[in-house]
């Protein structure tokens, strides 16, 4: 497998899932889309992320001050926490097979390259989400990961917006 060739395929699956979802949710205003739940097990599984979205109408209420750790910004707590992705299982199988082709050091190296890929994809999904969904003024698109927390999410969000939506951490 070629990771450079894998990236557009994974991004395509995320875009297609988002497009199909958006077509069914034209009456809501979304404040966030996130990739999340990237399962990883050293020397074994390296998972394809889940895709989630939350709207002002259906999502958790905002806290004051708002926080990365609140239900409002935790995709597992969102009404649309598992948007269907085409080809999810084959992509995950291919990625795990590639990650486990060698020893644990090679797995760690693959994980690092994959994580950088996910950051790039999340940044690019912002434009697609804004085009496909009705979005709020402070709409964000990010990778939510509990291990890397708010710092990772902030790296994908404009600083002024991150300061507003993650006010408690600011």
C-alpha positions in Angstrom: 0.0 0.0 0.0 1.1 3.6 -0.7 0.0 6.0 2.1 0.1 8.9 -0.4 -2.5 7.1 -2.5 -4.5 6.1 0.6 -5.1 9.7 1.7 -7.3 10.7 -1.2 -9.3 7.5 -0.9 -10.0 8.1 2.7 -10.8 11.7 2.1 -13.2 10.7 -0.7 -15.0 8.3 1.7 -15.4 11.0 4.3 -16.6 13.5 1.7 -19.1 11.1 0.2 -20.4 10.2 3.7 -20.8 13.9 4.5 -22.5 14.7 1.2 -25.0 11.9 1.7 -25.7 13.0 5.2 -26.0 16.7 4.2 -28.6 15.8 1.6 -30.8 14.4 4.3 -30.3 17.3 6.8 -31.1 20.5 4.9 -33.3 22.0 7.6 -30.7 22.2 10.4 -27.8 24.6 11.1 -24.6 22.8 12.0 -22.0 24.2 14.4 -19.5 21.3 14.0 -18.3 18.3 12.1 -15.6 16.1 13.4 -13.6 13.0 12.7 -13.2 10.9 15.9 -12.8 7.5 17.5 -9.6 6.6 15.7 -9.1 3.2 17.4 -5.5 2.1 17.6 -3.8 -0.8 19.3 0.0 -0.9 19.2 1.2 -3.5 16.7 -2.4 -4.3 15.6 -5.4 -2.3 14.5 -5.1 1.2 13.2 -8.7 2.4 12.5 -10.5 4.6 10.1 -12.2 7.5 11.9 -15.8 7.9 12.5 -17.5 11.0 11.1 -19.9 13.1 13.2 -21.9 16.2 12.9 -24.0 18.3 15.4 -26.5 21.0 14.8 -27.9 23.8 16.9 -31.4 22.2 16.7 -30.5 18.6 17.6 -27.1 18.8 19.4 -26.3 19.3 23.1 -26.8 22.7 24.6 -23.9 25.1 24.9 -22.2 25.5 28.2 -21.0 28.9 29.5 -18.1 29.1 29.1 -18.0 26.5 26.3 -15.5 23.7 26.6 -13.8 21.1 24.4 -14.7 18.5 27.0 -18.4 19.3 27.1 -21.0 17.2 25.3 -21.4 20.1 22.8 -17.9 19.4 21.4 -17.7 15.6 22.1 -18.8 13.8 18.9 -19.7 10.6 20.8 -22.5 12.7 22.5 -23.8 14.2 19.3 -27.1 13.1 17.6 -25.2 12.2 14.4 -22.1 10.5 15.9 -21.7 7.8 13.2 -22.3 9.1 9.7 -22.0 6.2 7.3 -18.8 6.1 5.2 -18.6 4.2 2.0 -15.8 1.6 1.9 -15.0 2.0 5.6 -14.2 -1.7 6.2 -11.9 -2.2 3.2 -10.0 1.0 4.0 -9.6 0.0 7.6 -8.4 -3.5 6.7 -5.9 -2.1 4.2 -4.6 0.5 6.7 -4.2 -2.1 9.5 -2.5 -4.6 7.2 -0.1 -1.9 6.2 0.6 -0.8 9.8 1.2 -4.4 10.9 3.6 -5.3 8.1 6.6 -5.0 10.3 7.6 -4.5 13.9 6.2 -2.0 16.5 8.5 0.7 15.4 7.2 0.6 11.9 3.6 0.6 13.3 4.4 3.7 15.3 5.9 5.4 12.2 2.8 4.5 10.2 0.6 5.9 13.0 2.5 9.2 13.0 2.1 9.5 9.2 -1.5 8.6 9.5 -2.2 11.1 12.2 -0.7 13.9 10.1 -2.9 12.7 7.2 -6.0 12.9 9.4 -5.1 16.5 10.4 -4.8 17.5 6.7 -8.0 15.8 5.8 -9.9 17.5 8.7 -8.7 20.9 7.6 -9.8 20.3 4.0 -13.2 18.9 5.1 -14.1 22.3 6.5 -14.6 23.8 3.0 -16.7 20.8 2.0 -18.8 20.9 5.1 -19.5 24.7 4.6 -20.5 24.0 1.0 -22.7 21.0 1.8 -24.4 22.0 5.1 -26.1 25.1 6.4 -23.5 26.2 9.1 -23.3 28.6 11.9 -20.9 31.6 12.0 -18.5 29.7 14.3 -18.7 26.4 12.5 -15.8 24.2 13.1 -14.4 21.0 11.5 -11.7 19.1 13.5 -10.3 15.8 14.7 -11.6 15.1 18.2 -9.2 12.8 20.0 -9.1 12.4 23.8 -5.4 11.6 24.0 -4.4 14.8 22.2 -7.2 16.9 23.4 -7.9 20.5 22.8 -4.4 21.2 21.4 -5.1 19.0 18.5 -8.5 20.4 17.8 -7.1 24.0 18.0 -4.5 23.2 15.4 -7.3 22.8 12.9 -9.4 25.8 13.8 -8.8 29.5 13.2 -7.4 30.9 16.5 -10.1 33.4 17.1 -12.8 30.8 16.6 -11.1 28.3 18.8 -10.8 30.8 21.6 -14.6 31.4 21.4 -15.8 27.8 21.1 -13.3 26.4 23.6 -13.5 29.4 26.0 -12.9 27.5 29.2 -9.6 26.2 27.8 -8.6 29.6 26.5 
